[in-house]
Amino acid sequence: MYRVWKPQYEIELANQKMLHVPTDGLLGSNFSWEDVERTIGDDFKFGERKTIEPLGVGVGLQSLLGVIHSDSKSSKVPETFVLKIGSPIALLQALSDQAAKVPPEAAAELVKEFVSFLPPCHNSEIYFYEKFQALPIAHSLSQIPQYFFGEKLEALEGGDYTKGCIGIEYIENVYSLSPAQNFSDEQVKQVLKVLAKLEVGFLKVSENESEQQTPHDGFAGLYKTFKDWFLQMNNQLLGNVPPLAQFAQQFTEILPEIITCEEVDKLSTALGIKKVLVHGDLWAANIMWNSETNNLEKIVDFQMIHFGLAATDLTRFFNTCLSAEDRKLKWREYLKYFHDSLVEEVDDQELPYTYEQLELSYRLVYPRSSAQLLPPLSAILENVSKLPDDEVKQAALGTVISKIAGIYADIIEEHKNRPKI
């Protein structure tokens, strides 16, 4: 989900200039050193010796990421930390790559919808870190980055927004896998264990409805930008890949009938399941591994968090991090491992759901949760197709296409055989 950012930026869609972002500030944004100092507060000053470099893994689609180095001595921030600036620059660059493939009116709509997606994403991450810091689990769950400061994006008159940024821990000596690779059994279980700890840690927040007012209002609020017309447009592009053509045609026919995002949000009540913290974007790119031990180091990017069904996180994780064959064989085994981990962590708190409720919710949400995943996987497939033509590229293409085909097949199957409730 990250890409290298190029400093001069101007986007044109279908020969129409849509947006120009100033490039004279930090990382090419309109953010200054003084803005960062003001956000940190307490009259903090960097001093003269300070630098910012684009983060090695690139730029998030809703942020510009850079590593700040300074000689400032402060209890507020370390000398080296990561700055995330809320900005649509990288997102619009990514959209410009797709512009020639869609009608001009659709391109304009995409820009409008995706830019409106930025503020809730940025503010969600601040919501998460501020809540997490106040929980007892924050002292023991080292797989969550440290948070130093943040400023939300607020709407102004005329459709503009205030400046917003986040300061978090700089994580060294780590790597992430891509959806063109598969996790080992041990890696899957490490992630599930940490996810269970995080979910249990947030149970008291989950029980307080007034504290559940995240910037993304549930699963439907998260995906209000990604409407079905966008899924169908992306589906047409995937249909041009011969191994996926038949699946894409079937998907076109059933999409209007599959469970909606709004219906997903209603399942917690229908099934008697308590809403829990959902990461929302749990896939390979947001899972960091220690370069020396190969153990799970960090789970990052909490821009899509909300309260809802754990099953939506698990479908996204299994779909992107397992081969289609392993997922079909092991999804129940991994659901059971995750639920057993919840039981171990919950202590005297009430479990939010039984294993049977978890499995049922997984099957019910699978068609919709997986359908929403197809556009980012389509982007991964396109990126892989641009690699130099060698054995590595062919292996990666085979893996990604196989995963997408498996997801298509199971969307169709689970929709056709959806459980009755």
Backbone hydrogen bonds, N-H to C=O, Kabsch-Sander energy under -0.5 kcal/mol:
donor,donor_aa,acceptor,acceptor_aa,energy
3,R,59,V,-1.8
11,I,19,L,-1.5
13,L,16,Q,-2.4
14,A,12,E,-0.5
16,Q,13,L,-1.7
17,K,15,N,-0.5
18,M,11,I,-1.4
19,L,11,I,-0.9
21,V,9,Y,-0.6
25,G,29,S,-1.6
26,L,31,F,-3.5
28,G,25,G,-2.0
29,S,26,L,-2.1
36,V,32,S,-1.6
37,E,33,W,-2.4
38,R,34,E,-2.4
39,T,35,D,-2.0
40,I,36,V,-2.4
41,G,37,E,-2.2
44,F,41,G,-1.4
50,K,48,E,-1.3
51,T,69,H,-2.5
53,E,67,V,-1.9
55,L,65,L,-2.0
58,G,55,L,-2.3
59,V,3,R,-2.6
61,L,1,M,-0.5
63,S,60,G,-1.3
64,L,85,I,-2.1
66,G,83,L,-2.1
67,V,53,E,-3.2
68,I,66,G,-0.6
68,I,81,F,-2.9
69,H,51,T,-2.3
70,S,79,E,-1.7
71,D,49,R,-1.3
74,S,72,S,-0.7
81,F,68,I,-1.6
82,V,168,I,-2.9
83,L,66,G,-3.1
84,K,82,V,-0.5
84,K,166,I,-2.9
85,I,64,L,-2.8
85,I,83,L,-0.6
86,G,84,K,-0.6
86,G,164,G,-2.1
87,S,62,Q,-1.1
91,L,61,L,-0.7
92,L,88,P,-2.8
93,Q,89,I,-2.0
94,A,90,A,-2.4
95,L,91,L,-2.3
96,S,92,L,-2.0
97,D,93,Q,-1.1
98,Q,94,A,-0.6
98,Q,95,L,-1.1
99,A,95,L,-0.9
101,K,98,Q,-1.9
102,V,99,A,-1.4
107,A,103,P,-2.3
108,A,104,P,-2.3
109,E,105,E,-1.8
110,L,106,A,-2.4
111,V,107,A,-2.1
112,K,108,A,-2.1
113,E,109,E,-2.7
114,F,110,L,-2.8
115,V,111,V,-2.4
116,S,112,K,-1.6
117,F,113,E,-0.7
118,L,115,V,-1.3
121,C,117,F,-1.3
122,H,118,L,-2.6
123,N,119,P,-2.8
124,S,120,P,-1.7
125,E,121,C,-1.5
126,I,122,H,-1.3
127,Y,123,N,-2.4
128,F,124,S,-2.7
129,Y,125,E,-2.4
130,E,126,I,-2.5
131,K,127,Y,-2.1
132,F,128,F,-3.1
133,Q,129,Y,-2.5
134,A,130,E,-0.8
134,A,131,K,-0.6
135,L,132,F,-1.7
138,A,135,L,-1.5
139,H,136,P,-1.6
140,S,137,I,-1.5
141,L,137,I,-2.2
142,S,140,S,-1.2
144,I,141,L,-1.1
148,F,167,G,-3.1
149,F,167,G,-1.3
151,E,165,C,-2.7
154,E,152,K,-0.6
156,L,160,D,-3.1
159,G,156,L,-1.4
162,T,154,E,-2.6
165,C,151,E,-0.6
166,I,84,K,-2.0
167,G,149,F,-2.8
168,I,82,V,-2.3
168,I,166,I,-0.5
169,E,146,Q,-2.3
171,I,169,E,-0.6
172,E,170,Y,-0.6
175,Y,289,W,-1.9
181,Q,178,S,-2.5
183,F,321,C,-3.4
188,V,184,S,-2.3
189,K,185,D,-2.1
190,Q,186,E,-2.1
191,V,187,Q,-2.1
192,L,188,V,-2.4
193,K,189,K,-2.2
194,V,190,Q,-1.9
195,L,191,V,-2.7
196,A,192,L,-2.2
197,K,193,K,-1.9
198,L,194,V,-2.5
199,E,195,L,-2.3
200,V,196,A,-2.4
201,G,197,K,-2.4
202,F,198,L,-1.2
203,L,200,V,-1.7
206,S,202,F,-2.6
207,E,203,L,-1.8
208,N,204,K,-0.5
208,N,205,V,-1.0
209,E,207,E,-0.8
211,E,208,N,-1.6
212,Q,209,E,-1.2
213,Q,210,S,-0.5
214,T,212,Q,-2.5
217,D,215,P,-0.7
218,G,216,H,-1.8
221,G,217,D,-1.6
222,L,218,G,-1.9
223,Y,219,F,-1.7
224,K,221,G,-0.8
227,K,225,T,-1.5
230,F,227,K,-0.9
231,L,227,K,-1.7
232,Q,228,D,-2.7
233,M,229,W,-2.0
234,N,230,F,-2.5
235,N,231,L,-2.3
236,Q,232,Q,-1.9
237,L,233,M,-1.3
238,L,234,N,-2.1
239,G,235,N,-1.9
240,N,237,L,-1.3
241,V,238,L,-2.0
244,L,241,V,-2.6
245,A,241,V,-0.9
245,A,242,P,-0.9
248,A,244,L,-2.7
249,Q,245,A,-1.9
250,Q,246,Q,-1.8
251,F,247,F,-2.6
252,T,248,A,-2.2
253,E,249,Q,-1.3
254,I,250,Q,-1.8
255,L,251,F,-2.3
257,E,254,I,-2.1
258,I,254,I,-1.3
258,I,255,L,-0.6
264,V,260,T,-1.9
265,D,261,C,-1.8
266,K,262,E,-1.0
267,L,263,E,-0.6
267,L,264,V,-1.1
270,A,266,K,-2.1
271,L,267,L,-3.0
272,G,268,S,-0.7
273,I,268,S,-2.6
274,K,352,P,-2.3
276,V,308,G,-2.5
278,V,306,H,-3.0
283,W,281,D,-1.4
286,N,283,W,-2.0
287,I,284,A,-1.8
288,M,298,K,-3.3
289,W,175,Y,-3.3
290,N,295,N,-3.0
291,S,173,N,-2.8
294,N,290,N,-2.2
297,E,288,M,-3.0
298,K,288,M,-1.4
299,I,143,Q,-2.7
300,V,286,N,-2.3
305,I,302,F,-0.9
306,H,278,V,-1.5
308,G,276,V,-2.6
308,G,306,H,-0.5
312,T,309,L,-1.4
313,D,309,L,-0.6
313,D,310,A,-0.7
314,L,310,A,-1.9
315,T,311,A,-2.4
316,R,312,T,-1.4
317,F,313,D,-2.5
318,F,314,L,-2.8
319,N,315,T,-2.5
320,T,316,R,-1.7
321,C,317,F,-2.1
322,L,318,F,-1.4
327,R,323,S,-2.7
328,K,324,A,-2.0
329,L,325,E,-1.8
330,K,326,D,-2.8
331,W,327,R,-1.7
334,Y,330,K,-2.7
335,L,331,W,-2.2
336,K,332,R,-2.5
337,Y,333,E,-2.1
338,F,334,Y,-2.4
339,H,335,L,-2.6
340,D,336,K,-2.8
341,S,337,Y,-2.0
342,L,338,F,-1.9
343,V,339,H,-2.3
344,E,340,D,-2.0
345,E,341,S,-1.6
346,V,342,L,-1.9
347,D,343,V,-0.5
349,Q,346,V,-2.2
358,L,354,T,-2.0
359,E,355,Y,-2.7
360,L,356,E,-2.3
361,S,357,Q,-2.5
362,Y,358,L,-2.2
363,R,359,E,-2.0
364,L,360,L,-2.2
365,V,361,S,-2.6
366,Y,362,Y,-1.4
369,S,365,V,-2.9
370,S,366,Y,-2.4
371,A,367,P,-1.6
372,Q,368,R,-2.1
373,L,370,S,-0.7
374,L,370,S,-0.7
374,L,371,A,-0.9
377,L,373,L,-1.7
378,S,374,L,-2.3
379,A,375,P,-1.9
380,I,376,P,-2.0
381,L,377,L,-2.4
382,E,378,S,-2.0
383,N,379,A,-2.3
384,V,380,I,-2.5
385,S,381,L,-2.0
386,K,382,E,-0.7
386,K,383,N,-0.9
387,L,384,V,-1.7
390,D,388,P,-1.3
394,Q,390,D,-2.2
395,A,391,E,-2.3
396,A,392,V,-2.4
397,L,393,K,-3.0
398,G,394,Q,-2.1
399,T,395,A,-2.1
400,V,396,A,-2.6
401,I,397,L,-2.7
402,S,398,G,-2.1
403,K,399,T,-2.2
404,I,400,V,-2.6
405,A,401,I,-2.8
406,G,402,S,-2.3
407,I,403,K,-2.3
408,Y,404,I,-2.8
409,A,405,A,-2.7
410,D,406,G,-2.1
411,I,407,I,-2.5
412,I,408,Y,-2.3
413,E,409,A,-2.4
414,E,410,D,-3.0
415,H,411,I,-2.0
416,K,412,I,-2.3
417,N,413,E,-2.4
418,R,415,H,-1.1
